[in-house]
Amino acid sequence: MTASTQGVLKKALIAVPAIVIFGSLIGYWSNSGFSNDWYAPLAKPSFQPPAWMFGVVWTILYTLLGIALAIVLQQPPSKERRDALWLFGGQLLLNFAWSPVFFGMHMIDVAFVIIVTMLVMALAAARYFRRLNPLAGWLMLPYLLWLCLATTLNYETGKLNPGADAAPLGITGVKS
């Protein structure tokens, strides 16, 4: 095992659990998912994955993000690495903000703005990651694909449930 591989593993042993645990705690604290009394009765898009899939998928995605982050952290310091880390950190903060806004505050349109911004930042971060280390960029691809689905689910949930948004901006549903 090379010193670089050992460095990535050491960083991953911190990054992966930190992202998975923090993401899981945010979801728990914001009462994310189908057991949420506000969300449960809402009409869902026909392509909505089953409830059990969300926890499994997010655990896998957060793990892949942690590994990608560890790989980039192992790269030599540079402006490109710094920019990549800022973009990654920014989109991750938005990721952690989304559940409390959507499930906790019932703000469908605000959550939509957050997730679109998150998707753009995650795409930019993945491009930087790919330039720094192709594997790091590829590890973000499943996350980007899931974010596309999540963005569509957020939008369609607003369209299907006019009046359910606690702070409508007129993006997804009818203002109440």
C-alpha positions in Angstrom: 0.0 0.0 0.0 1.4 3.4 -1.0 1.7 6.3 1.3 -0.8 8.2 -0.8 -3.3 5.3 -0.5 -2.7 5.2 3.3 -3.3 9.0 3.5 -6.6 8.6 1.6 -7.7 5.8 3.9 -6.9 7.8 7.0 -8.8 10.8 5.7 -11.8 8.6 4.6 -12.0 7.1 8.1 -12.8 10.6 9.3 -14.7 12.0 6.3 -17.1 9.1 5.6 -18.4 8.7 9.1 -18.6 12.4 9.7 -20.7 13.0 6.5 -22.9 9.9 7.0 -23.6 10.6 10.7 -24.2 14.3 10.3 -26.4 13.8 7.3 -28.4 11.1 9.1 -28.8 13.3 12.2 -30.0 16.2 10.2 -32.6 13.9 8.6 -33.6 12.6 11.9 -33.9 16.0 13.6 -35.9 17.4 10.7 -38.2 14.4 10.7 -37.4 13.6 7.1 -39.4 11.1 5.2 -42.7 9.4 5.0 -43.3 9.3 8.7 -43.5 13.2 8.7 -47.1 14.2 9.6 -47.0 17.1 7.1 -45.3 15.1 4.3 -47.1 11.7 4.6 -50.5 12.9 3.3 -49.1 14.9 0.4 -49.6 13.6 -3.2 -46.4 12.1 -4.5 -45.1 11.9 -8.0 -45.7 8.6 -9.7 -41.9 8.0 -10.0 -41.3 8.5 -6.3 -39.0 5.7 -5.1 -40.2 3.6 -2.1 -39.6 5.0 1.4 -37.0 2.4 2.3 -34.8 3.4 -0.6 -34.0 6.9 0.7 -32.0 5.8 3.8 -30.1 3.2 1.8 -29.3 5.5 -1.1 -28.3 8.5 1.1 -26.0 6.3 3.2 -24.3 5.1 0.0 -24.1 8.5 -1.5 -22.7 10.1 1.7 -20.1 7.3 1.8 -19.0 8.0 -1.8 -18.9 11.7 -1.1 -16.6 11.1 1.9 -14.3 8.9 -0.2 -14.2 11.5 -2.9 -13.4 14.2 -0.4 -10.6 12.1 1.2 -9.0 11.6 -2.3 -9.1 15.4 -3.0 -7.8 16.2 0.5 -4.8 14.0 -0.3 -3.9 16.1 -3.4 -1.2 18.7 -3.0 -2.5 22.1 -2.0 -3.4 24.4 -4.9 -5.9 27.0 -5.9 -7.9 24.4 -7.8 -8.0 22.1 -4.8 -9.0 25.0 -2.5 -11.8 26.0 -5.0 -13.0 22.4 -5.2 -13.1 22.1 -1.4 -15.1 25.4 -1.1 -17.6 24.2 -3.7 -17.9 20.8 -2.1 -18.3 22.3 1.4 -20.9 24.8 0.1 -23.0 22.2 -1.6 -22.8 19.9 1.4 -24.0 22.6 3.7 -26.9 23.2 1.3 -27.5 19.4 1.4 -27.7 19.5 5.1 -30.0 22.5 5.0 -32.5 21.0 2.6 -34.3 18.5 4.9 -35.0 21.0 7.7 -36.3 23.5 5.2 -38.5 21.0 3.3 -39.6 18.6 6.0 -39.2 20.8 9.0 -40.4 24.2 7.8 -42.6 22.9 5.0 -41.1 25.4 2.5 -41.3 23.5 -0.8 -40.2 26.5 -3.0 -37.4 27.6 -0.8 -36.2 24.0 -0.7 -36.4 23.9 -4.5 -34.1 27.0 -4.7 -31.7 25.3 -2.3 -31.6 22.0 -4.2 -31.1 23.7 -7.6 -28.2 25.7 -6.1 -26.8 22.6 -4.5 -27.0 20.7 -7.8 -25.1 23.5 -9.6 -22.4 23.6 -6.9 -22.1 19.8 -6.7 -21.7 19.7 -10.5 -18.9 22.3 -10.3 -17.3 20.5 -7.4 -17.4 17.2 -9.3 -15.7 18.9 -12.3 -13.0 20.2 -10.1 -12.6 16.9 -8.3 -12.4 15.1 -11.7 -9.5 17.4 -12.7 -7.7 16.8 -9.5 -8.3 13.1 -9.5 -10.6 11.4 -12.0 -11.8 8.8 -9.5 -12.9 11.6 -7.1 -15.0 13.1 -9.9 -16.5 9.7 -10.8 -17.4 9.0 -7.2 -19.7 12.1 -7.3 -21.6 10.9 -10.3 -24.2 8.8 -8.5 -24.8 11.8 -6.1 -25.4 14.1 -9.1 -27.8 11.7 -10.7 -29.7 11.3 -7.4 -29.8 15.1 -7.0 -31.4 15.4 -10.4 -34.1 13.0 -9.2 -34.5 14.8 -5.9 -34.8 18.1 -7.6 -37.5 16.8 -9.8 -39.3 15.2 -6.8 -39.1 18.5 -4.9 -40.6 20.4 -7.9 -43.3 17.9 -8.7 -44.3 17.6 -5.0 -44.9 21.4 -5.0 -46.9 21.1 -8.3 -49.1 18.3 -6.9 -49.8 20.0 -3.6 -50.7 23.7 -4.2 -51.2 25.3 -0.8 -49.0 22.9 1.1 -46.0 25.3 1.0 -45.6 27.3 4.2 -43.7 30.1 2.2 -44.7 29.9 -1.4 -42.5 31.8 -3.9 -44.7 30.9 -6.9 -42.2 28.5 -8.3 -43.8 25.1 -7.9 -47.4 25.5 -6.7 -50.1 28.1 -6.5 -49.5 30.8 -3.9 -51.8 30.2 -0.9 
